[in-house]
Amino acid sequence: MARILLVDDDRDLTDSLSQILRLKGYEVVVAYNGAEGLKKLLETKPDLVIMDVMMETDTAGFEAIYKIRSERPDSKFRDFKDIPIIILTAIDQVTNSRFSLDQEESFLPGRNEFLNKPVDPDELLEKIEKNLKK
């Protein structure tokens, strides 16, 4: 059974996504901010991360992803630098501008996928399955 770390400050969303993922047979670990997400990453060693980008700050998720993806040899997250990350974002709704990985690849290294909020559960499950098979 794959373990998924779900990091989002929206408790209603984490509750509903956790339930959907558990029904599909995944073990789910939940964190409600970037710092807690990084701590639980080290503690639980998940197979995949689902990360909101705007939590306690507008960039908290991006900051956590940069730490996870760090190439520094002294990084405590070095064992996770290649973990698949599905990034949840409501940036489109907040800024009224289109945000996509294709446009931003150069600033966000690693194996990432984007999903806009509100999250389509079927699309999320499809991305999870695809990334766990890689």
Legacy VTK file of the C-alpha trace (Angstrom):
# vtk DataFile Version 3.0
C-alpha trace
ASCII
DATASET POLYDATA
POINTS 134 float
0.000 0.000 0.000
1.415 3.363 -1.022
1.707 6.107 1.578
0.675 9.620 0.547
1.520 12.809 2.419
-1.258 15.379 1.953
-0.245 18.936 2.925
-2.960 21.584 2.838
-4.312 24.093 5.355
-7.909 23.571 4.201
-9.188 20.978 6.677
-12.399 20.327 4.746
-10.357 19.545 1.639
-7.891 17.328 3.499
-10.774 15.451 5.150
-12.532 14.775 1.846
-9.356 13.913 -0.102
-8.136 11.672 2.723
-11.387 9.752 2.661
-11.250 9.335 -1.135
-7.621 8.188 -1.031
-8.199 5.750 1.834
-11.158 4.209 -0.007
-8.764 3.591 -2.925
-6.405 1.764 -0.587
-3.802 4.434 0.093
-2.377 5.189 3.505
-2.747 8.943 4.086
-0.699 11.184 6.349
-2.003 14.755 6.723
-0.163 17.992 7.536
-1.732 21.442 7.688
1.236 23.695 6.823
4.608 23.570 5.110
6.718 23.087 8.240
4.504 20.274 9.525
4.587 18.724 6.045
8.395 18.670 6.030
8.452 17.145 9.513
5.977 14.415 8.538
7.909 13.762 5.327
10.947 12.807 7.404
8.905 10.859 9.956
6.649 8.847 7.637
8.696 8.506 4.400
5.767 8.680 1.958
5.791 7.448 -1.633
4.157 10.632 -2.990
3.358 14.139 -1.745
0.283 16.250 -2.489
1.161 19.850 -1.583
-0.881 23.035 -1.546
1.242 26.044 -2.451
-0.596 28.798 -0.580
-0.918 27.940 3.089
0.443 29.900 6.048
2.061 32.197 3.453
1.439 32.586 -0.261
4.649 30.676 -0.994
4.811 28.115 1.839
4.268 25.145 -0.460
6.879 26.340 -2.945
9.356 26.843 -0.105
8.724 23.308 1.168
9.159 21.890 -2.338
12.474 23.728 -2.758
13.701 22.171 0.493
12.579 18.710 -0.612
14.234 19.121 -4.034
17.491 20.524 -2.676
20.631 19.126 -4.283
22.773 20.149 -1.310
24.630 17.165 0.131
23.864 18.342 3.678
20.096 18.571 3.070
18.110 16.468 5.513
15.603 15.927 2.701
18.146 14.502 0.193
16.500 11.064 0.265
13.278 12.646 -1.046
14.636 14.866 -3.836
13.070 12.600 -6.477
9.737 11.947 -4.758
6.730 12.728 -6.983
4.867 15.838 -5.870
1.375 16.806 -6.985
0.993 20.525 -6.418
-2.455 21.892 -5.609
-3.076 25.513 -6.399
-5.800 28.102 -6.343
-3.433 30.695 -7.819
-5.618 30.955 -10.915
-8.582 31.964 -8.755
-6.627 34.309 -6.476
-4.584 36.122 -9.135
-6.850 35.657 -12.174
-3.803 34.531 -14.138
-3.036 31.113 -15.562
-0.320 29.200 -13.755
1.085 25.964 -15.122
4.140 23.783 -14.760
4.912 24.120 -18.468
5.480 27.851 -18.074
7.324 27.560 -14.777
9.461 24.429 -15.191
12.723 26.299 -14.892
12.012 27.550 -11.361
10.590 24.348 -9.888
12.874 21.344 -10.345
11.921 17.710 -10.026
8.985 15.507 -10.848
5.949 17.700 -10.261
2.386 17.865 -11.487
-0.104 20.661 -10.991
-3.790 20.433 -10.192
-5.993 23.473 -9.930
-8.501 23.797 -7.117
-11.239 22.794 -6.858
-9.689 19.364 -7.208
-11.323 16.799 -9.469
-10.942 13.532 -7.482
-10.752 11.401 -10.643
-7.986 13.561 -12.098
-6.110 13.449 -8.782
-6.352 9.650 -8.613
-5.158 9.398 -12.212
-2.107 11.575 -11.461
-1.337 9.599 -8.309
-1.474 6.264 -10.122
0.635 7.570 -13.013
3.311 8.950 -10.691
3.484 5.902 -8.449
4.105 3.693 -11.488
7.178 5.702 -12.560
LINES 1 135
134 0 1 2 3 4 5 6 7 8 9 10 11 12 13 14 15 16 17 18 19 20 21 22 23 24 25 26 27 28 29 30 31 32 33 34 35 36 37 38 39 40 41 42 43 44 45 46 47 48 49 50 51 52 53 54 55 56 57 58 59 60 61 62 63 64 65 66 67 68 69 70 71 72 73 74 75 76 77 78 79 80 81 82 83 84 85 86 87 88 89 90 91 92 93 94 95 96 97 98 99 100 101 102 103 104 105 106 107 108 109 110 111 112 113 114 115 116 117 118 119 120 121 122 123 124 125 126 127 128 129 130 131 132 133
